Amino acid sequence: QIMHNPNDNEQILNDVNQWLDKVVIGLNLCPFASQPYKNQQIRFAISHCNSDACLLEDLQNELNLLAETKAESIETTLLIVPNMLEDFYDYNDFLEYVDALIADNEWEGIFQVATFHPDYQFGGTEPEDTENLTNRAPYPILHLLREASLEKAIEHYPNPEEIPERNIETVSNLTLEQKTALFPHIFKK
């Protein structure tokens, strides 16, 4: 694992912005992302932690910040984790701590965490299955969402339950060339 230091922040943010712009918004995988992105209401936080305790502290701080800030200023936060949880199984295990932290703070129904990882794998799929691309990001990411904003967005969106299926179709139709361009962190030239 390459250890990233704060000097790499610009590169990390660049990678994540490119992924958001070209993949999440460009392929319309999340129809609710473009507005906050355009309005600069997405907070990008990088955690340089390499221990669970440290990362949980960063997560607590980011959720506190969201709790204290109006959605107009920060709609959502991407907590980017370049120095740990490189193994998807470790990442998956860590999510139990995330759930516990949300429960301990009585934030259930207020915040939820969406998950992205370079080796993301849905249950019941093979690692190389194309559908996993919908949640594959350049780094492990914990995406902190406001449940109220989510509900509001879904309310005005026709058939939100079809989004995952449509996303799988979208990524399945990509050519190898497109995949290499969109996911340089997975498909090495």
C-alpha positions in Angstrom: 0.0 0.0 0.0 1.3 3.4 -0.9 1.1 5.7 2.0 -0.3 9.1 1.0 0.6 12.2 2.9 -1.0 15.6 2.9 1.2 16.7 -0.1 -0.8 14.2 -2.1 -4.2 15.8 -1.2 -4.4 17.7 -4.5 -3.9 14.5 -6.5 -6.4 12.6 -4.3 -9.0 15.3 -4.7 -8.3 15.4 -8.4 -8.9 11.6 -8.8 -12.1 11.8 -6.8 -13.4 14.8 -8.6 -12.7 13.2 -11.9 -14.5 10.0 -10.9 -17.5 12.0 -9.6 -17.6 14.1 -12.8 -17.0 11.4 -15.4 -18.5 8.3 -13.7 -21.1 9.2 -11.0 -22.5 12.3 -12.8 -21.2 11.6 -16.3 -22.9 8.2 -16.5 -25.8 9.5 -14.3 -25.2 6.7 -11.8 -26.6 8.9 -9.1 -29.3 11.3 -10.6 -29.1 13.3 -7.3 -25.4 14.1 -7.4 -25.1 16.8 -10.1 -27.0 19.5 -8.3 -25.0 19.6 -5.1 -21.8 19.1 -7.1 -22.6 22.1 -9.3 -23.6 24.1 -6.3 -20.4 23.2 -4.5 -22.4 21.7 -1.6 -20.3 18.5 -1.5 -17.6 18.5 1.2 -14.4 16.5 0.3 -12.6 15.4 3.5 -9.4 13.3 3.4 -8.6 11.2 6.3 -4.9 10.4 6.6 -5.6 7.8 9.3 -4.2 4.3 9.3 -6.0 3.0 12.3 -9.7 2.2 13.0 -9.8 4.4 16.1 -8.3 7.4 14.2 -10.7 7.0 11.3 -13.7 6.6 13.6 -12.7 9.9 15.2 -12.5 11.6 11.8 -15.9 10.1 10.9 -17.4 11.4 14.1 -16.0 14.9 13.4 -17.4 14.9 9.9 -20.8 13.8 11.0 -20.8 16.4 13.8 -20.0 19.0 11.2 -22.9 17.9 9.0 -25.2 17.9 12.1 -24.2 21.5 12.9 -24.3 22.8 9.3 -27.3 23.6 7.1 -27.8 21.4 4.1 -27.5 24.6 1.9 -23.9 24.9 2.9 -22.9 21.2 3.0 -25.4 18.8 1.5 -23.2 15.8 1.8 -19.6 14.7 2.6 -17.2 12.3 1.0 -14.8 11.1 3.5 -11.9 9.7 1.5 -9.6 7.2 3.1 -6.3 6.8 1.0 -4.2 5.1 3.7 -6.2 2.2 5.0 -9.0 -0.3 4.3 -7.3 -1.0 1.0 -8.6 -4.6 1.3 -12.3 -4.7 0.6 -13.0 -7.2 3.4 -11.3 -4.9 5.9 -13.4 -2.1 4.6 -16.6 -4.2 4.9 -15.7 -5.1 8.5 -15.1 -1.4 9.3 -18.7 -0.6 8.3 -19.9 -2.4 11.5 -18.1 0.3 13.5 -19.7 3.0 11.2 -23.2 1.6 12.0 -22.4 1.5 15.7 -21.2 5.1 15.7 -24.4 6.2 14.0 -26.5 4.3 16.5 -24.5 5.6 19.5 -25.1 9.2 18.4 -28.8 8.5 17.7 -28.3 9.5 14.1 -30.3 6.6 12.7 -32.9 8.1 10.3 -30.8 11.3 10.1 -27.6 10.2 8.5 -26.6 7.2 6.4 -23.4 6.1 4.9 -23.0 5.0 1.3 -20.0 2.9 0.4 -17.4 3.1 -2.4 -14.2 1.2 -2.8 -11.7 0.4 -5.6 -12.5 -3.3 -5.2 -16.1 -3.0 -4.3 -18.0 -6.2 -4.7 -21.7 -6.7 -4.2 -22.8 -9.9 -2.4 -23.4 -12.7 -4.8 -21.1 -11.3 -7.5 -17.6 -12.3 -8.7 -14.9 -9.6 -8.3 -14.7 -9.2 -12.1 -18.5 -8.8 -12.6 -19.2 -5.5 -14.4 -22.0 -4.4 -12.0 -19.4 -3.8 -9.3 -18.2 -0.8 -11.2 -21.2 1.2 -10.0 -19.6 1.4 -6.6 -15.9 1.4 -7.5 -14.1 4.6 -6.6 -10.4 5.5 -6.8 -10.1 5.2 -3.0 -12.1 3.8 -0.2 -14.8 6.4 0.5 -17.5 6.8 3.1 -20.2 8.9 1.7 -22.2 10.7 4.4 -25.7 11.4 3.4 -28.6 13.3 5.0 -31.6 11.1 5.0 -34.0 14.0 4.7 -32.3 15.2 1.5 -32.4 11.7 0.2 -36.1 11.3 0.8 -36.8 14.7 -0.7 -34.8 13.8 -3.8 -36.4 10.4 -4.2 -39.9 11.9 -3.8 -39.6 13.9 -7.0 -37.9 11.2 -8.9 -39.9 8.7 -11.0 -39.2 5.0 -10.1 -36.1 5.4 -7.9 -36.1 1.7 -7.3 -35.0 1.2 -10.9 -31.8 3.2 -10.5 -29.6 0.3 -9.5 -30.8 -1.8 -12.5 -30.3 1.0 -14.9 -26.8 1.6 -13.5 -25.8 -2.0 -14.0 -27.1 -1.8 -17.6 -25.1 1.5 -18.1 -21.8 0.1 -16.9 -22.4 -3.2 -18.7 -22.7 -1.4 -22.0 -19.3 0.3 -21.7 -16.5 -0.7 -24.1 -13.1 -1.7 -22.7 -11.9 1.6 -24.0 -14.5 3.6 -22.1 -13.9 1.5 -18.9 -10.2 2.3 -19.2 -10.9 6.0 -19.5 -13.4 6.1 -16.7 -11.8 3.8 -14.3 -8.0 4.3 -14.7 -7.6 3.0 -11.1 -8.9 -0.4 -12.2 -8.2 -0.9 -15.8 -4.5 -0.1 -16.2 -3.5 0.9 -19.7 
